[in-house]
Amino acid sequence: MAEKTWEVTKTFYCDRVGHVVSIENEIVIPADFVPDAPRIIARRCSRSSECNLYEKPACAWCGTNPDFKPT
């Protein structure tokens, strides 16, 4: 059976939230008998819930502005 896990890929300081945030990837690891490589199926920011409380769109990692991807 395949496994799903969240892995931190990058951390940086976000000016909008005022904290260090981490970008996490949801990775699906296939079963042992399937020779496929692990796949990334989703990305998220660790502080996206705080960022979404502001009135203006922020970035692609919190899901409000797909055109802007900070560092």
Secondary structure as UniProt FT lines:
FT   STRAND          3..14
FT   TURN            15..18
FT   STRAND          19..29
FT   TURN            32..33
FT   STRAND          39..45
FT   TURN            46..47
FT   HELIX           48..51
FT   TURN            52..53
FT   TURN            60..63
FT   TURN            66..67
//
